[in-house]
Amino acid sequence: MRRLLDVALIAALVAATLLWGDALLLFGEPDFKILDTFGTVAAWRLHTLWWSLAAVPSAAAILLRHRWPLTAMILAMGAALVHLLDPVLKAPPTDVAVLITMYALTASGHRRRTVLAALVTAEVLLLSGVLAQEVGLVPGRRTGPVASFSDYLQRVAKVLHAVFHGDVLPMLVHALQSVAVPALLLAATWAVADSARTRRLHLAILQARADDLEREQEQRTALAVASERGRITRELHDVVAHGLSVMVVQAQGAKAMLHRSPDRCDAALTTIVTTGRASLTEMRRLLNLVRDPAPLSPQPNLAALPDLIDRVRASGVPVTFSVAGAPATLPAVIELAAYRIVQEALTNTLKHATPGCSCTVRLTFDPSGLRIRVLDDGVPVAPVTPGNGLRGITERVAALNGVLAAGPAPDGGFEVSAHLPLSLELVA
């Protein structure tokens, strides 16, 4: 599409040249002034041929300006200089290629030093062409053609004499007046193109910054989603694993007492139903957080520990619960972590300890923070390996700058102990 526009532009310039005022001189018979300058009709025809061929580089410059803008600028300036030095014909419309290539060179993103050098070169070429006509070093309107080599040397001597004796000033003034309009056009073209280039670069920088901010926002969103998924995974594990453990223990007890003690079997089944409904409700709450915005419900805290311990006691595991020190008001995230630590430790007791074991839960408030100790006196049926539950509470404690230890107790059984600092300093 761009190439078609360039061809259309060249065709328009050629058409304007054919309709140009001096076009008749190219095809008509030369008058006596032309014959006085060139001598013969053949010399004039040869001159017009070279003058016409000089427009070819202008067309080539228009086609090459996108890929090689500096080369295109040089071609266009060479063609314009040939037309500028012509003693009879004026510059044709095709010389507009100088302005077009100047714009392309400036807007192409080349360094300003290169563009300024090209601009200065263009001005020097224009000025030198006008000066050459002024002093007659080429055929011109003011002094006439050079008749012979000796005439050329005489004119060079006159130019040097004018330079050394200060008579060159009027010629310079006339030359500057003659070149003023082309110079202003070139300068204006450069200014417009440079402004467009600067604006394009500014827009590119803004676009790059916007892209960086968008990528950063996407990364933050992805990290937040991953963090939230991890939190929900831990919550689901804590809720479902604890509830299922209680249900499995109660189901085993109900099966064993089905024929011997139907009343106790009924109580066990009631606990299974209650625990299942509570776990299902909590799981639905967490899943709703993933699906759609839902009304917020309170998170478990230290005040909910007695209910948790009662459910474990109802499963047949005696639990002793005690609190030491002066209870302090803790951030919600610390109370939630403490609840999940106790819940996971009791769940491990239900899953892994031998029947008939007991458990002790102790909370200790001191100036440095909250200490949690959960100890059972059972012997694990199978070796305890760190699973999602222990891994989850380890991550919770680490995020709060706390300390967690879980493993066999020195006197037998399994112990989970943790220390949560009162000052809330989350690890990034």
N, C-alpha and C positions, 0 to 999 in steps of 0.2 A: 504493500500500500504506500509506504514512504517513497519507494522508487518511482511509482506512478506519479506521485505528487511532484517529485523532482523533474521528471520528464515533462509534465504539464507546465512547470515553471519555466523550463528552458524554452519550450514552444512559445509561451507567452512573451518571453524576452526577444526571441527571434522575430515574432510577429510585430512587436513594438519597434524593433530595429528597421523592419521593412517599411513601416509607416512613419519612420523618423524623418525629420526635415532634410537631412543631407543624403537620404537614400537615393534621390535622383542623380546625385553626382556619381554614384557608383555605377549606374547603368546608362546614364545619358552621355552626350558628347561633352568633352571638357571645354571650358571657355578659355579666353585668352590669358586670364590670370593663372589658371592651372598650367597651361602650356608654357607660360613665362617661367613658372617655378620648375617644371619637370622637363621641359624641352620638347618631348615628343608624346604622341598619344600612346605609343607602346610602353613608354616609361610610366605613364600615368596608370595604364591598365595593370602593369606589374605591381605598381604601388598599391592599388586598390585590392589586388589579389592578396598581397601580404597583410593588408589591413583587415580584410575579411577573415583570413586564416587566424588572425590574432584573437578572434572571438571564440575559436574552438577551445583554447584553454579555459576560458570563462565557463563554458558549458561543462567541461570536464571537472572544473573546480566545484561546481554545484553538485555533481554526482559523487565526488570524493570527500565532501566536507564532513560526512558523518564518521567515516572510518579513518581518514587521514586529514584532519582539519588544518594542520600547519602546512602540509604540502598543497592543499587546496588554496590556502591563503596566498602562497607564493605564486602559484599559477595565475590566480586572479589578478594579483598585483603586476605580474609581468605583462599580461594582456592589457591591463589598464595603462601601464606606462607606455606601451607601443602606441596606443590611441592618443595618449596625452601629448606625445611628441610629434604627432602628425601636424604638418604645416597648413593643411587645408581642412580636413574633416574633423568634426568635433567628436567627443567621446560618445559611443553608442549606448543604448539602454542595457546591453549585455554586461557593461562594466559594473552594474549593480551587484554582480557576483562578489565584488570586493567586500561590500557591506554584509552580504549573506555569509561569506566564509569567515569574516571577522566575528560575526555573531556566533557561528558554529564553534570557532576556535575558543572563544571566551567562555561559552556555555558548556564546553565539553569536559570541564573539570581539570584542565591542565593547570599547572602552577601559574600564579599570577605573574611571576617573573618572565615566563615564556610568552605569555600574552602581551605583557607590556613591551617586551622586546619586539614582537611582531608589529605592535602598534607604532612604535618608534621607527621601525624599518619602513613601514608604509608611509609615514609622514616624510621621512628622508627621501624616499623614492619620488613622492609627489613633488617635494620641494626641488629636488635635483632636476626633475623633468622641466619644471617651470623655469628654473635658472638657466638650464641649457637652451631653452628657447630665447630667453632674454639676451644672452651673450652671443647667440648664433652658433653654438657648437654643433647644433643639428639644424636642419632646415626649419625655418620658423617664419612667422608672419612679420616680425619686427625687423629682422636684419637680412632676410632672404637666404637662399641656399648657399652652401659652400661651393665655390666654383672650381677650386683645385686644392691640391695638398698645400701649396704655398699660401693660398688664401686661408686655409685652416690654421696654419702656423701663425699667420698674422693675427687672426682672431684670438688665438690662445694668448698671444703676447698682449693684446689689448685687455683681455680679462685679467691677466696678471698685473698689468699696469693699473687697472681700475682697483684691484684689490689692495695693492700697496700704497696707492695714493688716496684711498678713501672714497673713490667715486662709485664703489659698489653698493653703497647704501640705497640709492634710488632703485637699483635693480632688485635688491632684497625686499624693499618695501612693496614693489610691484609684484614680486614673486609671492610674498606672503598674502597679498590681497587676492592673488589668483588662486592660491591653494586654501584659502580660508574656508570656503564652503565644503570642499571634500574633507578637510581636516575636521570640521565640526561634525560632519556626518559620521566619520569614522569614530570620533570620540563619543558621540551620542550612542552609536551602535554598541561600542565597547561597554559603556555605562549600563545600558539596558540589559545586555547579555550578562554582565557581571552581577547585576542585581538579581536576574533570574537564576543564575548559578548559585548565588549565596542563599536565596530563598529555597532552592531545591535542596541544598545541603542542610539548611536549617530544618526543613521538613523531614529529611532523612534522619537527622539526629533525633528529632521528636518522635518519629516512628520507631526508631531503634529503642529509645527509652520506654515508649509505650509497650513495645514487645517484651523488653526486659521485665517491666513491671507486671505484665500479664503472665509471663513465665514464672516469675517469683510468686505471684498470687496463686497460680496453679500448683506450684510446689508446696506452698504453705497449706493450701486446701487438701492436697494429697496427704501431707504429713498429719494434718488434723484428722482427716478421715481414717488414716491408719491408726492413729492414737486412739480415736473413739472406738474403732473396731476392736482394738486390743482391750480397751476398758470393758466393752460390752461382752467380749469373749470371757474375760475373767469373771464378770458378774454372772453370766450364764452358768459358767462352770461352778462358781460358788453356790449359786442357788440350786441348780439342778442336781449337782453331785451330793450336796447335803440332803436335799429332799429325798433323792432316790436311795441314799444310804439308810436313812431312817425308815423308808418304806420297805426296803429289803429286810432289814433287821426285824421290823414288826411282822412282816409276812412270814419270815422263818419262825418267829415265836408263835404266831397264830397257827401255823401248820402243826407245830409240836404240841400245842395245847388244844387242838381242835376237838379231840375226843376226851381228854382228861379234865379240862377246865374250860367249858364253853363260855363262861362269863368273861374270863380273862381274854379269851379269843375274840370276843365281841369288842372289848376295849382296844385290843391291838388293831383290829380292822378299822375301828373308828379313827385311831391315830393315823393309819395309812391314808384314809380318805381325807382327813384334815390336812395332813402334810402334802398330799398330792395336789389338793386344791390351792394351797398356799404357794407351792412351787409353780404351779401352772399360772397363777395370777401374776407372780413376779416375773416369770418368763414372758408372758404377754406384755407386761409393762416395758420390758427391755426391748422386745421386738417392735413395739409401737414407736420407740425412740428412733429406730432405724427407718421405719416406713414414713410416718407423717408426724408433724408437731402434735404433741399430746399434752394434756394437763400434767404439770409436774406433781409427782408424789414424793413424800418424804423418804430420804435414804435411811437405811438402818444405822443406828448409832448405839452408844453404850447403854442407853435406856432400854434397848430391845434385847440385850443379852439375857435377862432373866427368862424371857419367853423362849429364846433359843435353847437355853439350858433345860427348861422344862420339857421341851420336845425331845431332847436327848434322854432325859431321865425317863420319859414315857416309853422310850425304846428299850429300857432295861439296863441302862448304864448309869450307875450312881455318879453324880457329879457334885463336887463341892465347890462352891463359888464364894470368893472373898475379895474384899477391896481394902487396901491399906493406904494410909496417907490421906491428905485432904483433897477430895475430888476438885479438880479445876475445870474451868470452862475451856473446852478444846475446840479447835476449828473442825468443821463438819467433815473435811477430808480425812483428818486424823481419827475421828470417831468411826468413820466408815471403815478405814483400814484396820482399826483395832477389832471391830466386829467381824470383818472377814478373816482375820488371823485366827480368832477364837473359833469361828465357824469351820474353817478348814482343818484346824487341829482336832476338833471334835469329830468331824467327818472321817478323818484318818483313823481315829480311835474306833469308830463304828465299823469301818471297812476292814481294818487290819488286825485289831487286838483280839485276843482270845476271849471266849465267853466268860462272864463273871468278873471282868476287870472293872476298875473304878477310875475316875478321872478327877483332877483338881485344876481349877481355873482361878488364877490369882492376878488381880490388877493392882499395881503399886504406883501411886502418884508421888513424885518427888520433884525438887526444883528443876532437875535437868529434863524431865519429860515423863512419859507414861511407859511403865514396864509391864509386859504381859508374859505370863508363864502358864503353859498348859502341859500338864504331866499326867500320863496314865501309867498304871502298874501292870499292864498286860504284856504278854509276849507276842510279837507279831506272828501271825500264822505263816506269812511269807515275807521275805525281805522287802522292806519299804524302799521303793525307788522314786526319785523326784518326778512327779507328774505335773500336769497343767496347774493343779491346785497350788502345790508348793512353789512352783515357778511364778504363778500369779501373785501370791502374797510376797514373794521375794522382790518382784518388780515394784509392788506397791510401797514396800518399806524403803527400797532404794530411792524411789522417786521423792520420798519425804526426808531423805538424808538420815534414815534410821538404820538399825542393825537388826538382823534376823539370824537365828541359829535353829536348826532342826536336825534331830538325830537321836540315836539311842541314849537313854539316861544312864549315868554311872551306876545307879542301883537297880537297873532294870526298867523296862517300859520304854516309852518314847516321849521325848520332850520337845516342845516348841517354845522358844523364848524370843521376845522382840523388845526393842527399845525405840520408841517414837519420840523425837524431840518436841517440846512444846512450841518452839519457834517454827513457824511454817516457812521453810525455805525449800522450794521445789527444785529438783534437779532438771536442767533443760535437756 
